Amino acid sequence: MSRIILNETSYHGAGCIAEIPGELNGRGLKKAFVCSDPDLVKFGVTKKVLDILDQAKIPYELYSDIKPNPTIENVQTGVAAFKASGADSIVAIGGGSSMDKAKAIGIIITNPEFEDVRSLEGVAPTKKPCVPIIAVPTTAGTAAEVTINYVITDVQKKRKFVCVDVHDIPVVAVVDPDMMSTMPKSLTAATGMDALTHAIEGYITKGAWEMTDMFHIKAIEIIARSLRGAVANTKEGRDGMALGQYVAGMGFSNVGLGIVHSMAHALGAVYDTPHGVGNAILLPTVMEYNAEYTGEKYRDIAKAMGVEGTENMTQEEYRKAAVEAVKQLSKDVGIPADLKGIVKEEDIDFLAQSAMDDACRPGNPKDPTLEDIKALYRSLM
């Protein structure tokens, strides 16, 4: 048996944020708790949505106490603020951090027995759907608006933990490329490589099946042709990435990922390495590590990445071609090629153990040992 969980409704295309008031009113929701990070508020990105709520005379409270990687304490502060606001819904505007925090707040409000936050790690046995969330992504990467996952940082234990919960998916996703147009080049590149990692890991993960393969292969294709343009700020590139990252989310949310994510989560927790950068550096090396467990799938990946003549290649050739195409894209958008200057030798044991304990690890096509993970980190230093 396999299952697919997606948003009830999603909107795509420039200007689709205009649909938000109709969705709130149509669901009988009276006041929105707008979760958005301070930079987006400062640069006027959040205002695009607030103006629409103002015009529609929809009451809201703006909440912007959001850290780049939301922590346990950060979530608890948000829960208190939501309770005090009298809101009955959340409009989350931002990247993964804003949406992850909104999911955690929404879940705890309706399932208060999880207010310690830590108990939400892994597959949480919550009983009730979270507060209705309308998610408006401002980065083309995490696809948090269509996934059942969120990630919280445990500062005390120096680790990020993944929460997987069918009850946390936003009821509505509003994927408007105009909301992503102010992303700086480096963030566009990093979040775009995160999306590519979702698509590739989702395509080769143990749980992959035809329905999710359909999403992942299409996502690889769209991202491969759009990311360079998005980094150069072309309209086609931006529009393509807004769609490609969402399509990848439709897949991986339902089948899981692999150790690229596990290892990147550890880097983010210890060094604050941006998630997409960690993924992009690790992806080609982990693809090589996993290759023998992927059948003919790297032929499909190479073709989707735009490699010519894949049908006449040997297994060794198309596997190499897939890895090289990923390396080239990463290089073209300015991502560093290795972990030099990021990872310290004395942290390797801790990083590897964190990666082994991570919720994404079991999905990896090849079952890694602790020593394998240490060797993968070392190979990039």
Contacts in CASP RR format, 6 or more apart in sequence:
PFRMAT RR
TARGET T0000
AUTHOR 0000-0000-0000
METHOD contacts of the structure
MODEL  1
MSRIILNETSYHGAGCIAEIPGELNGRGLKKAFVCSDPDLVKFGVTKKVL
DILDQAKIPYELYSDIKPNPTIENVQTGVAAFKASGADSIVAIGGGSSMD
KAKAIGIIITNPEFEDVRSLEGVAPTKKPCVPIIAVPTTAGTAAEVTINY
VITDVQKKRKFVCVDVHDIPVVAVVDPDMMSTMPKSLTAATGMDALTHAI
EGYITKGAWEMTDMFHIKAIEIIARSLRGAVANTKEGRDGMALGQYVAGM
GFSNVGLGIVHSMAHALGAVYDTPHGVGNAILLPTVMEYNAEYTGEKYRD
IAKAMGVEGTENMTQEEYRKAAVEAVKQLSKDVGIPADLKGIVKEEDIDF
LAQSAMDDACRPGNPKDPTLEDIKALYRSLM
2 207 0 8 1.000
2 209 0 8 1.000
2 211 0 8 1.000
2 254 0 8 1.000
2 255 0 8 1.000
3 254 0 8 1.000
4 211 0 8 1.000
4 212 0 8 1.000
4 250 0 8 1.000
4 251 0 8 1.000
4 254 0 8 1.000
5 148 0 8 1.000
5 166 0 8 1.000
5 169 0 8 1.000
5 253 0 8 1.000
5 254 0 8 1.000
6 146 0 8 1.000
6 169 0 8 1.000
6 250 0 8 1.000
7 145 0 8 1.000
7 146 0 8 1.000
7 169 0 8 1.000
7 170 0 8 1.000
7 171 0 8 1.000
7 172 0 8 1.000
7 173 0 8 1.000
8 171 0 8 1.000
8 172 0 8 1.000
9 23 0 8 1.000
9 171 0 8 1.000
9 172 0 8 1.000
9 173 0 8 1.000
10 145 0 8 1.000
10 146 0 8 1.000
10 172 0 8 1.000
10 173 0 8 1.000
10 174 0 8 1.000
10 175 0 8 1.000
10 246 0 8 1.000
11 19 0 8 1.000
11 172 0 8 1.000
11 173 0 8 1.000
11 174 0 8 1.000
11 175 0 8 1.000
11 176 0 8 1.000
12 175 0 8 1.000
12 242 0 8 1.000
12 243 0 8 1.000
12 246 0 8 1.000
13 175 0 8 1.000
13 176 0 8 1.000
13 177 0 8 1.000
13 239 0 8 1.000
13 242 0 8 1.000
14 176 0 8 1.000
14 177 0 8 1.000
14 178 0 8 1.000
14 239 0 8 1.000
15 176 0 8 1.000
15 178 0 8 1.000
16 174 0 8 1.000
16 175 0 8 1.000
16 176 0 8 1.000
17 48 0 8 1.000
17 49 0 8 1.000
17 52 0 8 1.000
17 136 0 8 1.000
17 174 0 8 1.000
17 176 0 8 1.000
17 178 0 8 1.000
17 179 0 8 1.000
18 52 0 8 1.000
19 174 0 8 1.000
20 49 0 8 1.000
20 52 0 8 1.000
20 53 0 8 1.000
20 91 0 8 1.000
20 134 0 8 1.000
20 136 0 8 1.000
20 172 0 8 1.000
20 174 0 8 1.000
21 52 0 8 1.000
21 53 0 8 1.000
21 55 0 8 1.000
21 56 0 8 1.000
21 58 0 8 1.000
22 56 0 8 1.000
23 134 0 8 1.000
23 172 0 8 1.000
24 32 0 8 1.000
24 58 0 8 1.000
24 89 0 8 1.000
24 91 0 8 1.000
24 134 0 8 1.000
25 56 0 8 1.000
25 58 0 8 1.000
27 89 0 8 1.000
27 132 0 8 1.000
27 171 0 8 1.000
29 88 0 8 1.000
29 89 0 8 1.000
29 132 0 8 1.000
30 59 0 8 1.000
30 88 0 8 1.000
31 58 0 8 1.000
31 59 0 8 1.000
31 60 0 8 1.000
31 61 0 8 1.000
31 85 0 8 1.000
31 86 0 8 1.000
31 87 0 8 1.000
31 88 0 8 1.000
31 89 0 8 1.000
32 53 0 8 1.000
32 58 0 8 1.000
32 59 0 8 1.000
32 60 0 8 1.000
32 61 0 8 1.000
32 87 0 8 1.000
32 89 0 8 1.000
32 90 0 8 1.000
32 91 0 8 1.000
32 134 0 8 1.000
33 60 0 8 1.000
33 61 0 8 1.000
33 63 0 8 1.000
33 81 0 8 1.000
33 82 0 8 1.000
33 85 0 8 1.000
33 86 0 8 1.000
33 87 0 8 1.000
33 89 0 8 1.000
33 90 0 8 1.000
33 91 0 8 1.000
33 105 0 8 1.000
33 131 0 8 1.000
34 46 0 8 1.000
34 49 0 8 1.000
34 50 0 8 1.000
34 53 0 8 1.000
34 60 0 8 1.000
34 61 0 8 1.000
34 62 0 8 1.000
34 63 0 8 1.000
34 90 0 8 1.000
34 91 0 8 1.000
34 93 0 8 1.000
35 63 0 8 1.000
35 64 0 8 1.000
35 66 0 8 1.000
35 90 0 8 1.000
35 91 0 8 1.000
35 92 0 8 1.000
35 93 0 8 1.000
35 98 0 8 1.000
35 99 0 8 1.000
35 101 0 8 1.000
35 102 0 8 1.000
35 105 0 8 1.000
36 45 0 8 1.000
36 46 0 8 1.000
36 62 0 8 1.000
36 63 0 8 1.000
36 64 0 8 1.000
36 66 0 8 1.000
36 92 0 8 1.000
36 93 0 8 1.000
36 94 0 8 1.000
36 98 0 8 1.000
37 64 0 8 1.000
37 66 0 8 1.000
37 68 0 8 1.000
37 94 0 8 1.000
37 95 0 8 1.000
37 97 0 8 1.000
37 98 0 8 1.000
38 64 0 8 1.000
38 65 0 8 1.000
38 66 0 8 1.000
40 46 0 8 1.000
40 64 0 8 1.000
40 93 0 8 1.000
40 94 0 8 1.000
40 98 0 8 1.000
40 138 0 8 1.000
41 47 0 8 1.000
41 62 0 8 1.000
41 64 0 8 1.000
43 182 0 8 1.000
45 93 0 8 1.000
45 94 0 8 1.000
45 138 0 8 1.000
45 179 0 8 1.000
45 182 0 8 1.000
46 62 0 8 1.000
46 64 0 8 1.000
46 93 0 8 1.000
48 178 0 8 1.000
48 179 0 8 1.000
49 91 0 8 1.000
49 93 0 8 1.000
49 136 0 8 1.000
49 179 0 8 1.000
50 60 0 8 1.000
50 62 0 8 1.000
53 60 0 8 1.000
53 91 0 8 1.000
60 87 0 8 1.000
60 91 0 8 1.000
61 85 0 8 1.000
61 86 0 8 1.000
61 87 0 8 1.000
63 78 0 8 1.000
63 81 0 8 1.000
63 82 0 8 1.000
63 85 0 8 1.000
65 74 0 8 1.000
65 77 0 8 1.000
65 78 0 8 1.000
65 81 0 8 1.000
66 74 0 8 1.000
66 97 0 8 1.000
66 98 0 8 1.000
66 101 0 8 1.000
67 74 0 8 1.000
67 97 0 8 1.000
68 97 0 8 1.000
68 272 0 8 1.000
69 97 0 8 1.000
69 151 0 8 1.000
69 153 0 8 1.000
69 160 0 8 1.000
69 268 0 8 1.000
69 269 0 8 1.000
69 272 0 8 1.000
70 97 0 8 1.000
70 100 0 8 1.000
70 101 0 8 1.000
70 104 0 8 1.000
70 152 0 8 1.000
70 153 0 8 1.000
71 152 0 8 1.000
71 153 0 8 1.000
71 154 0 8 1.000
71 155 0 8 1.000
72 116 0 8 1.000
72 117 0 8 1.000
72 118 0 8 1.000
72 152 0 8 1.000
72 153 0 8 1.000
72 154 0 8 1.000
72 155 0 8 1.000
73 155 0 8 1.000
74 101 0 8 1.000
75 101 0 8 1.000
75 104 0 8 1.000
75 105 0 8 1.000
75 108 0 8 1.000
75 117 0 8 1.000
75 152 0 8 1.000
76 115 0 8 1.000
76 117 0 8 1.000
78 101 0 8 1.000
78 105 0 8 1.000
79 105 0 8 1.000
79 108 0 8 1.000
79 109 0 8 1.000
79 115 0 8 1.000
82 90 0 8 1.000
82 105 0 8 1.000
82 106 0 8 1.000
82 109 0 8 1.000
82 131 0 8 1.000
83 109 0 8 1.000
88 131 0 8 1.000
88 132 0 8 1.000
89 131 0 8 1.000
89 132 0 8 1.000
89 133 0 8 1.000
89 134 0 8 1.000
90 102 0 8 1.000
90 105 0 8 1.000
90 106 0 8 1.000
90 131 0 8 1.000
90 132 0 8 1.000
90 133 0 8 1.000
90 134 0 8 1.000
91 133 0 8 1.000
91 134 0 8 1.000
91 136 0 8 1.000
92 98 0 8 1.000
92 99 0 8 1.000
92 101 0 8 1.000
92 102 0 8 1.000
92 103 0 8 1.000
92 133 0 8 1.000
92 134 0 8 1.000
92 135 0 8 1.000
92 136 0 8 1.000
92 145 0 8 1.000
92 170 0 8 1.000
93 136 0 8 1.000
93 138 0 8 1.000
93 179 0 8 1.000
94 136 0 8 1.000
94 137 0 8 1.000
94 138 0 8 1.000
94 139 0 8 1.000
95 137 0 8 1.000
95 138 0 8 1.000
95 139 0 8 1.000
95 141 0 8 1.000
95 142 0 8 1.000
95 144 0 8 1.000
95 191 0 8 1.000
96 137 0 8 1.000
96 139 0 8 1.000
96 142 0 8 1.000
96 144 0 8 1.000
98 138 0 8 1.000
99 133 0 8 1.000
99 135 0 8 1.000
99 137 0 8 1.000
99 142 0 8 1.000
99 144 0 8 1.000
99 145 0 8 1.000
99 150 0 8 1.000
99 170 0 8 1.000
100 144 0 8 1.000
100 150 0 8 1.000
100 151 0 8 1.000
100 152 0 8 1.000
102 133 0 8 1.000
102 135 0 8 1.000
102 170 0 8 1.000
103 130 0 8 1.000
103 133 0 8 1.000
103 144 0 8 1.000
103 150 0 8 1.000
103 163 0 8 1.000
103 165 0 8 1.000
103 168 0 8 1.000
103 170 0 8 1.000
104 117 0 8 1.000
104 120 0 8 1.000
104 150 0 8 1.000
104 152 0 8 1.000
104 163 0 8 1.000
104 168 0 8 1.000
105 131 0 8 1.000
106 130 0 8 1.000
106 131 0 8 1.000
106 133 0 8 1.000
106 168 0 8 1.000
107 114 0 8 1.000
107 120 0 8 1.000
107 124 0 8 1.000
107 126 0 8 1.000
107 130 0 8 1.000
107 165 0 8 1.000
107 167 0 8 1.000
107 168 0 8 1.000
108 114 0 8 1.000
108 115 0 8 1.000
108 117 0 8 1.000
108 120 0 8 1.000
109 130 0 8 1.000
109 131 0 8 1.000
110 126 0 8 1.000
110 128 0 8 1.000
110 129 0 8 1.000
110 130 0 8 1.000
110 131 0 8 1.000
110 167 0 8 1.000
111 126 0 8 1.000
111 127 0 8 1.000
111 128 0 8 1.000
111 130 0 8 1.000
111 167 0 8 1.000
113 119 0 8 1.000
114 120 0 8 1.000
114 124 0 8 1.000
114 126 0 8 1.000
117 152 0 8 1.000
118 154 0 8 1.000
118 161 0 8 1.000
120 126 0 8 1.000
120 152 0 8 1.000
120 163 0 8 1.000
120 165 0 8 1.000
121 161 0 8 1.000
121 162 0 8 1.000
121 163 0 8 1.000
121 359 0 8 1.000
122 161 0 8 1.000
122 162 0 8 1.000
122 163 0 8 1.000
122 164 0 8 1.000
122 359 0 8 1.000
123 164 0 8 1.000
123 165 0 8 1.000
124 163 0 8 1.000
124 164 0 8 1.000
124 165 0 8 1.000
126 165 0 8 1.000
126 167 0 8 1.000
128 167 0 8 1.000
129 167 0 8 1.000
130 167 0 8 1.000
130 168 0 8 1.000
132 171 0 8 1.000
132 172 0 8 1.000
133 168 0 8 1.000
133 170 0 8 1.000
133 171 0 8 1.000
133 172 0 8 1.000
134 170 0 8 1.000
134 171 0 8 1.000
134 172 0 8 1.000
134 173 0 8 1.000
134 174 0 8 1.000
135 144 0 8 1.000
135 145 0 8 1.000
135 170 0 8 1.000
135 172 0 8 1.000
135 173 0 8 1.000
135 174 0 8 1.000
136 145 0 8 1.000
136 174 0 8 1.000
136 176 0 8 1.000
136 179 0 8 1.000
137 143 0 8 1.000
137 144 0 8 1.000
137 145 0 8 1.000
137 173 0 8 1.000
137 175 0 8 1.000
137 179 0 8 1.000
137 180 0 8 1.000
137 242 0 8 1.000
137 245 0 8 1.000
138 179 0 8 1.000
138 180 0 8 1.000
138 182 0 8 1.000
138 183 0 8 1.000
139 180 0 8 1.000
139 183 0 8 1.000
139 187 0 8 1.000
139 188 0 8 1.000
139 191 0 8 1.000
140 177 0 8 1.000
140 180 0 8 1.000
140 183 0 8 1.000
140 188 0 8 1.000
140 191 0 8 1.000
140 192 0 8 1.000
140 195 0 8 1.000
140 230 0 8 1.000
140 238 0 8 1.000
140 240 0 8 1.000
140 241 0 8 1.000
140 242 0 8 1.000
140 244 0 8 1.000
140 245 0 8 1.000
141 191 0 8 1.000
141 192 0 8 1.000
141 194 0 8 1.000
141 195 0 8 1.000
141 198 0 8 1.000
141 241 0 8 1.000
141 245 0 8 1.000
141 276 0 8 1.000
142 191 0 8 1.000
142 194 0 8 1.000
142 195 0 8 1.000
142 245 0 8 1.000
142 275 0 8 1.000
143 195 0 8 1.000
143 198 0 8 1.000
143 245 0 8 1.000
143 246 0 8 1.000
143 248 0 8 1.000
143 249 0 8 1.000
143 250 0 8 1.000
143 252 0 8 1.000
143 253 0 8 1.000
144 150 0 8 1.000
145 170 0 8 1.000
145 173 0 8 1.000
145 174 0 8 1.000
145 175 0 8 1.000
145 246 0 8 1.000
146 169 0 8 1.000
146 170 0 8 1.000
146 173 0 8 1.000
146 246 0 8 1.000
146 249 0 8 1.000
146 250 0 8 1.000
146 253 0 8 1.000
147 169 0 8 1.000
147 249 0 8 1.000
147 252 0 8 1.000
147 253 0 8 1.000
148 164 0 8 1.000
148 165 0 8 1.000
148 166 0 8 1.000
148 168 0 8 1.000
148 169 0 8 1.000
148 253 0 8 1.000
148 254 0 8 1.000
149 162 0 8 1.000
149 163 0 8 1.000
149 164 0 8 1.000
149 165 0 8 1.000
149 253 0 8 1.000
150 162 0 8 1.000
150 163 0 8 1.000
150 165 0 8 1.000
150 168 0 8 1.000
151 160 0 8 1.000
151 161 0 8 1.000
151 162 0 8 1.000
151 163 0 8 1.000
151 265 0 8 1.000
152 160 0 8 1.000
152 161 0 8 1.000
152 163 0 8 1.000
153 159 0 8 1.000
153 160 0 8 1.000
153 269 0 8 1.000
154 160 0 8 1.000
154 161 0 8 1.000
154 269 0 8 1.000
158 269 0 8 1.000
158 270 0 8 1.000
158 350 0 8 1.000
159 265 0 8 1.000
159 266 0 8 1.000
159 269 0 8 1.000
159 354 0 8 1.000
159 357 0 8 1.000
160 265 0 8 1.000
160 266 0 8 1.000
160 268 0 8 1.000
160 269 0 8 1.000
160 358 0 8 1.000
161 359 0 8 1.000
162 265 0 8 1.000
162 358 0 8 1.000
162 359 0 8 1.000
162 360 0 8 1.000
164 359 0 8 1.000
169 253 0 8 1.000
173 246 0 8 1.000
175 242 0 8 1.000
175 243 0 8 1.000
175 246 0 8 1.000
176 242 0 8 1.000
177 235 0 8 1.000
177 238 0 8 1.000
177 239 0 8 1.000
177 240 0 8 1.000
177 241 0 8 1.000
177 242 0 8 1.000
180 238 0 8 1.000
180 241 0 8 1.000
180 242 0 8 1.000
181 233 0 8 1.000
181 238 0 8 1.000
183 191 0 8 1.000
185 231 0 8 1.000
185 233 0 8 1.000
186 334 0 8 1.000
187 274 0 8 1.000
188 227 0 8 1.000
188 230 0 8 1.000
188 231 0 8 1.000
188 233 0 8 1.000
188 241 0 8 1.000
188 333 0 8 1.000
189 227 0 8 1.000
189 231 0 8 1.000
189 280 0 8 1.000
189 333 0 8 1.000
189 334 0 8 1.000
189 335 0 8 1.000
190 274 0 8 1.000
190 275 0 8 1.000
190 276 0 8 1.000
190 277 0 8 1.000
190 280 0 8 1.000
190 335 0 8 1.000
191 245 0 8 1.000
191 276 0 8 1.000
192 223 0 8 1.000
192 227 0 8 1.000
192 230 0 8 1.000
192 241 0 8 1.000
192 245 0 8 1.000
192 276 0 8 1.000
192 333 0 8 1.000
193 227 0 8 1.000
193 276 0 8 1.000
193 277 0 8 1.000
193 279 0 8 1.000
193 280 0 8 1.000
193 283 0 8 1.000
193 329 0 8 1.000
193 330 0 8 1.000
193 333 0 8 1.000
193 335 0 8 1.000
194 245 0 8 1.000
194 275 0 8 1.000
194 276 0 8 1.000
194 279 0 8 1.000
194 280 0 8 1.000
195 219 0 8 1.000
195 223 0 8 1.000
195 241 0 8 1.000
195 244 0 8 1.000
195 245 0 8 1.000
195 248 0 8 1.000
196 220 0 8 1.000
196 223 0 8 1.000
196 224 0 8 1.000
196 227 0 8 1.000
196 248 0 8 1.000
196 280 0 8 1.000
196 283 0 8 1.000
196 326 0 8 1.000
196 329 0 8 1.000
197 257 0 8 1.000
197 260 0 8 1.000
197 261 0 8 1.000
197 264 0 8 1.000
197 276 0 8 1.000
197 279 0 8 1.000
197 280 0 8 1.000
197 283 0 8 1.000
198 219 0 8 1.000
198 245 0 8 1.000
198 248 0 8 1.000
198 249 0 8 1.000
198 252 0 8 1.000
198 257 0 8 1.000
199 216 0 8 1.000
199 217 0 8 1.000
199 219 0 8 1.000
199 220 0 8 1.000
199 223 0 8 1.000
199 244 0 8 1.000
199 247 0 8 1.000
199 248 0 8 1.000
199 252 0 8 1.000
200 216 0 8 1.000
200 220 0 8 1.000
200 283 0 8 1.000
200 287 0 8 1.000
200 301 0 8 1.000
200 326 0 8 1.000
201 252 0 8 1.000
201 256 0 8 1.000
201 257 0 8 1.000
201 258 0 8 1.000
201 260 0 8 1.000
201 261 0 8 1.000
201 360 0 8 1.000
202 208 0 8 1.000
202 212 0 8 1.000
202 216 0 8 1.000
202 248 0 8 1.000
202 251 0 8 1.000
202 252 0 8 1.000
202 255 0 8 1.000
202 256 0 8 1.000
202 257 0 8 1.000
202 258 0 8 1.000
203 212 0 8 1.000
203 213 0 8 1.000
203 216 0 8 1.000
203 217 0 8 1.000
203 220 0 8 1.000
203 297 0 8 1.000
203 300 0 8 1.000
203 301 0 8 1.000
204 290 0 8 1.000
204 293 0 8 1.000
204 294 0 8 1.000
204 297 0 8 1.000
204 365 0 8 1.000
205 252 0 8 1.000
205 255 0 8 1.000
205 256 0 8 1.000
205 257 0 8 1.000
205 258 0 8 1.000
205 363 0 8 1.000
205 364 0 8 1.000
205 365 0 8 1.000
206 362 0 8 1.000
206 363 0 8 1.000
206 364 0 8 1.000
206 365 0 8 1.000
207 255 0 8 1.000
207 256 0 8 1.000
207 363 0 8 1.000
208 216 0 8 1.000
208 255 0 8 1.000
209 255 0 8 1.000
212 250 0 8 1.000
212 251 0 8 1.000
212 252 0 8 1.000
212 254 0 8 1.000
212 255 0 8 1.000
215 247 0 8 1.000
215 248 0 8 1.000
215 249 0 8 1.000
215 250 0 8 1.000
215 251 0 8 1.000
216 248 0 8 1.000
216 251 0 8 1.000
216 252 0 8 1.000
217 300 0 8 1.000
217 301 0 8 1.000
217 304 0 8 1.000
218 244 0 8 1.000
218 247 0 8 1.000
219 244 0 8 1.000
219 245 0 8 1.000
219 247 0 8 1.000
219 248 0 8 1.000
219 249 0 8 1.000
219 251 0 8 1.000
220 301 0 8 1.000
220 304 0 8 1.000
220 305 0 8 1.000
221 304 0 8 1.000
221 306 0 8 1.000
222 240 0 8 1.000
222 241 0 8 1.000
222 243 0 8 1.000
222 244 0 8 1.000
222 247 0 8 1.000
223 241 0 8 1.000
223 244 0 8 1.000
223 245 0 8 1.000
223 248 0 8 1.000
224 304 0 8 1.000
224 305 0 8 1.000
224 306 0 8 1.000
224 325 0 8 1.000
224 329 0 8 1.000
225 240 0 8 1.000
225 306 0 8 1.000
226 236 0 8 1.000
226 237 0 8 1.000
226 239 0 8 1.000
226 240 0 8 1.000
226 241 0 8 1.000
226 244 0 8 1.000
227 237 0 8 1.000
227 241 0 8 1.000
227 329 0 8 1.000
227 333 0 8 1.000
228 237 0 8 1.000
228 329 0 8 1.000
228 332 0 8 1.000
228 333 0 8 1.000
229 236 0 8 1.000
229 237 0 8 1.000
229 238 0 8 1.000
230 237 0 8 1.000
230 238 0 8 1.000
230 240 0 8 1.000
230 241 0 8 1.000
231 333 0 8 1.000
231 334 0 8 1.000
256 360 0 8 1.000
256 363 0 8 1.000
257 360 0 8 1.000
257 363 0 8 1.000
258 286 0 8 1.000
258 360 0 8 1.000
258 361 0 8 1.000
258 363 0 8 1.000
258 364 0 8 1.000
258 365 0 8 1.000
259 286 0 8 1.000
259 355 0 8 1.000
259 358 0 8 1.000
259 360 0 8 1.000
259 361 0 8 1.000
259 364 0 8 1.000
259 368 0 8 1.000
259 373 0 8 1.000
259 376 0 8 1.000
260 279 0 8 1.000
260 282 0 8 1.000
260 283 0 8 1.000
260 286 0 8 1.000
261 279 0 8 1.000
261 358 0 8 1.000
261 360 0 8 1.000
262 354 0 8 1.000
262 355 0 8 1.000
262 356 0 8 1.000
262 358 0 8 1.000
262 360 0 8 1.000
262 361 0 8 1.000
262 364 0 8 1.000
262 373 0 8 1.000
263 278 0 8 1.000
263 282 0 8 1.000
263 286 0 8 1.000
263 351 0 8 1.000
263 355 0 8 1.000
263 373 0 8 1.000
263 376 0 8 1.000
263 377 0 8 1.000
264 273 0 8 1.000
264 275 0 8 1.000
264 276 0 8 1.000
264 278 0 8 1.000
264 279 0 8 1.000
264 282 0 8 1.000
265 275 0 8 1.000
265 354 0 8 1.000
265 355 0 8 1.000
265 358 0 8 1.000
265 360 0 8 1.000
266 350 0 8 1.000
266 351 0 8 1.000
266 352 0 8 1.000
266 354 0 8 1.000
266 355 0 8 1.000
266 358 0 8 1.000
267 273 0 8 1.000
267 278 0 8 1.000
267 339 0 8 1.000
267 342 0 8 1.000
267 343 0 8 1.000
267 351 0 8 1.000
268 274 0 8 1.000
268 275 0 8 1.000
268 278 0 8 1.000
269 354 0 8 1.000
270 347 0 8 1.000
270 350 0 8 1.000
270 351 0 8 1.000
270 354 0 8 1.000
271 342 0 8 1.000
271 343 0 8 1.000
273 342 0 8 1.000
277 335 0 8 1.000
277 336 0 8 1.000
280 330 0 8 1.000
280 335 0 8 1.000
281 330 0 8 1.000
281 335 0 8 1.000
281 336 0 8 1.000
281 337 0 8 1.000
281 338 0 8 1.000
281 339 0 8 1.000
281 342 0 8 1.000
281 380 0 8 1.000
282 376 0 8 1.000
282 380 0 8 1.000
283 326 0 8 1.000
283 330 0 8 1.000
284 323 0 8 1.000
284 326 0 8 1.000
284 327 0 8 1.000
284 330 0 8 1.000
285 376 0 8 1.000
285 379 0 8 1.000
285 380 0 8 1.000
286 376 0 8 1.000
287 298 0 8 1.000
287 322 0 8 1.000
287 323 0 8 1.000
287 326 0 8 1.000
288 323 0 8 1.000
289 366 0 8 1.000
289 368 0 8 1.000
289 372 0 8 1.000
289 376 0 8 1.000
290 364 0 8 1.000
290 365 0 8 1.000
290 366 0 8 1.000
291 298 0 8 1.000
291 319 0 8 1.000
291 323 0 8 1.000
292 366 0 8 1.000
293 365 0 8 1.000
293 366 0 8 1.000
294 319 0 8 1.000
294 365 0 8 1.000
296 315 0 8 1.000
296 318 0 8 1.000
298 318 0 8 1.000
298 319 0 8 1.000
298 321 0 8 1.000
298 322 0 8 1.000
298 323 0 8 1.000
299 310 0 8 1.000
299 311 0 8 1.000
299 313 0 8 1.000
299 318 0 8 1.000
299 322 0 8 1.000
301 322 0 8 1.000
301 325 0 8 1.000
302 310 0 8 1.000
302 313 0 8 1.000
302 318 0 8 1.000
302 321 0 8 1.000
302 322 0 8 1.000
302 325 0 8 1.000
303 310 0 8 1.000
305 322 0 8 1.000
305 325 0 8 1.000
305 326 0 8 1.000
305 329 0 8 1.000
306 325 0 8 1.000
307 318 0 8 1.000
307 321 0 8 1.000
307 322 0 8 1.000
307 325 0 8 1.000
310 318 0 8 1.000
310 321 0 8 1.000
313 321 0 8 1.000
327 337 0 8 1.000
330 337 0 8 1.000
331 337 0 8 1.000
338 380 0 8 1.000
338 381 0 8 1.000
339 377 0 8 1.000
339 380 0 8 1.000
339 381 0 8 1.000
340 380 0 8 1.000
340 381 0 8 1.000
343 351 0 8 1.000
343 377 0 8 1.000
343 380 0 8 1.000
343 381 0 8 1.000
345 381 0 8 1.000
348 374 0 8 1.000
348 377 0 8 1.000
348 378 0 8 1.000
349 374 0 8 1.000
351 373 0 8 1.000
351 377 0 8 1.000
352 370 0 8 1.000
352 373 0 8 1.000
352 374 0 8 1.000
352 377 0 8 1.000
353 370 0 8 1.000
355 361 0 8 1.000
355 373 0 8 1.000
356 368 0 8 1.000
356 370 0 8 1.000
356 373 0 8 1.000
361 368 0 8 1.000
368 376 0 8 1.000
END
